[in-house]
Amino acid sequence: MGRVYQATCHDCGHQFRLEEGGGRHFEQLRCHLCGAVKTTGYSEIGEPFSRYSQGLKACVGIDSDEEAERIAGQLTAEYRRAVESMFDKCSCGGAFRLGAPARCPKCRSTELERGEVKLLYD
């Protein structure tokens, strides 16, 4: 589930609207350098999403927790690579990544204060 905050940058004091998290039907990626956001639906991701979700379901039936974690880690890494490869470079030269930190749009700092949640979305 995603959230929308009113955020404040600790470094420059800029206040802005910050969206974090994908939803029930999409992934959210951020540029690792500037924080620009791109989204893509699971239907657009297609086969990599199907393979990932089916693989995670199969991990539930594995007796060894260590083996299940190892397989889930591999599946997650493969899924991340597949989704991230769907996007060209950002206009700033950075790459869109799942899990890249939010950044201030003014100074690009990651030192942000998240205020009250203004909206929840899925």
N, C-alpha and C positions, 0 to 999 in steps of 0.2 A: 504494500500500500504506500502511496506517495503522500507527501505533505508539502504545503506551501507555507512559508514563514515570511515574516518581516525580519530581515537580517541586517546586522550592522557589522562593518569591518572594524576590527580592533586596530588595524594599522593606519587607515586613513579616515575613518569615521563615516564613510559612505553608507547610506541606508538604501536597501533594495529588496525586491521580492525574490525569494529563493525557493525554487522547486527542487525537491529531492525525492528520489526513488521512482522506480518504474511502477507499473500498475498490474492489474490482473491480466491485461491483454498486451502489454508492451514492455520493452526494456528502455531505460534511459542511459545514455552514454554522455560523458563529458570530455571535452578537450583537456588533455593533461597539462597543457600550458596556460590556456586562457580561461577555461571553465565553460566555454560555449556548450550548449546542450543540443543533442540530437536524440530522437526517439525512433524506435522501429517496433512494429507489431510482431507478435509471435508468428502470425500467419506469413509475414514477410520473411522471417527467419527460416521458416519451413523445416526441412529435414534436420538441420542441426538441433533445433528446439525439440523435435520429436525424439531424436536419438538421446538427447540429454535427459528429458523427462522420463522416458522409458528406462534408461539406465539407472537413474536415481531410484525409481520404483523397485528395480531388481535388487538394489543394494539392501533394501529392507529385509530380504530373505536370507542374507548372508550371515552365518553364525558368528564369524569372527568380526568384532568391531574394528579391529585394525585393518583387516582386508576390506571391509565396507568403506572405511574412511579413505583408504588408498585408491580404490576404484572411483569413489565419488570425487576425489581430488583430480584424478585424471580426466573424468568426464567434464568437470567444471573448467579445467584448463582448455580442453578441446573446444568447448562451447564458447568460452570467452574469445578464443582466437577466431572462431568462425564468425561470431557476431561483429567483432571489431574489424575484421577484414572487409565487411560490407561497406565501410565508409572510406571516402577519400580523406586526405589530410584536411585539417581545419585551415581557414584562411590565414591564421597566424603561423602555420607551419607545424602545429602540434597534431597529435593523433587522438581520435575519439576512443575512449576506453570505458569499459564497465568498471564502476567503482572508483574512477578518478575523483579527487576531492573537489568540492564546490570552491569557487574562487570569487573574490570581489571583482565585479565588472570594471571597476575604476583602476585598481592598483594590482589586481591578480593575487592578492594575499589569500591564504587559506585560513587565516586567523579570524574567524567569523563568530559572531554571537547570534544564535538563532533565538528569535523572540517567540511570541505566542504563535501557535499554529493557527493559520487563517483559514485553511482548507485542507480536507483529507480527500484523496481521490484514489480510485482503483481502476 
